[in-house]
Amino acid sequence: HSRVITQREDAIMRIHIKTSEKNIRLLFPSFLAMNALTARIGANCIQKQADIFQELGEKELNALFREIRRQRKKHPNWCLLEITDAESTHVKIKL
C-alpha cells in the first residue's frame, strides 16, 4: 500500500531531543515556526544582536521559509537538522 500523507500531517515539524537522562519528542505545527510574523521577529532579533548576518532581513527570511516549505513538499520526512554534541546529546528536526 502507498500511504497518503494528509496536508495536516505534512505540516508537522518533528523535534527529537535525546540526552543520557531524557528522550523528548515534540510535534510542532511548522506554520507556527515559519511565517511572516516569525520572519519579522527573527529579522529584528538578528539586527539587534548578531554581529554577522546583518543583511538577513524580513524579506530574506520569508524567502528562506518559502523555500523550506517548497522543499518539504518535494522531500517528505526531510531532516532539516541533526546534531550530536560531545556529551552525546542528539537533536534532530524533521519536516
C-alpha positions, 0 to 999 in steps of 0.5 A: 500500500502507498500511504497518503500523507494528509496536508495536516500531517505534512505540516508537522515539524518533528523535534527529537531531543535525546540526552543520557537522562531524557528522550523528548519528542515534540510535534510542532505545527511548522506554520507556527515556526515559519511565517511572516510574523516569525520572519519579522521577529527573527529579522529584528532579533538578528539586527539587534544582536548578531554581529554577522548576518546583518543583511538577513532581513524580513524579506530574506527570511520569508524567502528562506521559509518559502523555500523550506516549505517548497522543499518539504513538499518535494522531500517528505520526512526531510531532516532539516537538522541533526546534531550530536554534541560531545556529551552525546546529546542528539537533536534532530528536526524533521519536516 
